[in-house]
Amino acid sequence: MAAPDDELNSGSWKTTVMVKNIPNKFSKLQLLDLLDEHCRKENIKLLQQQNSEAAADDSSTPSEFESGSNLGYAFVNFTSVAAARKLHRELHHKPWNAYGSRKVCEVTQAKIQGSDGLLKHFKASIFTCSSESYLPVFFNPSRDGFRHTEERLVGKLVYLKTAT
């Protein structure tokens, strides 16, 4: 089995990645902004070269529901293998430089691959929390850093009663 860094250079690279060691105070919106900026930058390069686009079509950032902090990882599915590889090259083994965190980002292949696989998995998942904002989100059309997208939340929400 190839080491994560070797996977990038092998023919086995896939479209769904797991971004690890995310600072706990980093919000879902901040992660989406980071992904939008990455896709926008890559798509500008690709437009100049007239190649295929970089876009993400779903994202999940698991969180500790009572504190609102993320659990330090997220799943992102890209619309192409090339887009997943580019995120790996940009973020893997790079420091986050956010909130005074000393964490170093890791980008690896996710166990569950593809938008359909993630959708099937998360549709069957139960999320006990106080807000829909913690649910995984799928985008239509895919987020490319430029266009407006509609968000579709997935998963079964069981409301967590908060102390009053």
Secondary structure by P-SEA (a helix, b strand, c coil): cccaaaaaaccccccccccccccccccaaaaaaaaaaaaaaaaaaaaaabbbbbbbcbbbbbccccccccccbbbbbcccaaaaaaaaaaccccccccccccbbbbbbbbccccaaaaaaaaaacccccccccccbbbbcccccccbbbbbbbbcccccccccc
